[in-house]
Amino acid sequence: MAALSKDQLALLYWLGKTGNSISVCIELCPDIGKIIRGERPSTNDQKTVEAFQRRTLFKLKACGFIKEDIHYITGIRYLICTINQRGIEKLKQIDVQLQGELNHA
């Protein structure tokens, strides 16, 4: 598996925090494909601006670090993406490697 980029690692760490998720609108409507950070999309949510590129999320999915569930929020289907067990194990592995490098420095 190729190494993860800084953006991919940042998103994986963000998803690793308790309760963080990415919502993707999958309903045939004007918002189809819209990516929202957080569980509940809101028109008042300032985080609706994509702070990462879609390909960052695609890469994490391709690596098998993302779990997907479909939820209906105000009658609209959203794909809720969260970190899965494999992603959590990857974060633990990275943390162990970083601590090892800090101890040898």
C-alpha positions, -999 to 999 in steps of 0.1 A, spaced: 0 0 0 13 34 -9 21 59 19 -6 83 28 -2 120 20 -4 147 47 -39 155 36 -50 119 38 -34 115 72 -50 147 85 -84 135 74 -79 100 88 -69 116 122 -99 139 121 -122 109 114 -105 91 142 -118 116 167 -149 103 185 -180 112 165 -164 128 135 -178 119 101 -182 130 65 -217 132 50 -221 129 12 -255 137 -3 -266 108 -25 -301 120 -32 -311 132 -67 -314 168 -57 -294 201 -62 -270 190 -34 -261 156 -49 -224 149 -43 -221 177 -17 -196 168 10 -203 180 45 -180 175 75 -200 164 106 -229 141 111 -258 165 107 -257 189 77 -269 224 85 -273 255 64 -256 274 93 -227 250 94 -195 269 84 -177 235 78 -197 228 46 -169 243 26 -147 214 15 -115 217 34 -101 187 16 -103 173 -19 -127 145 -28 -98 124 -39 -85 125 -3 -117 107 8 -116 84 -22 -80 73 -13 -90 65 23 -119 44 10 -97 27 -15 -73 18 13 -101 3 33 -101 28 61 -137 41 57 -170 26 68 -201 38 50 -237 39 62 -268 54 46 -289 78 67 -320 98 60 -316 133 72 -347 155 67 -359 130 41 -327 132 21 -302 103 17 -267 108 29 -238 85 29 -221 88 63 -184 80 62 -166 71 94 -133 55 103 -135 17 105 -114 -7 126 -87 -10 99 -84 28 99 -80 29 137 -53 2 135 -35 23 109 -35 53 132 -22 32 161 6 19 138 15 54 127 16 66 163 39 38 173 62 46 144 63 83 153 71 76 189 99 52 179 114 79 157 111 105 185 128 81 209 157 75 185 163 111 177 
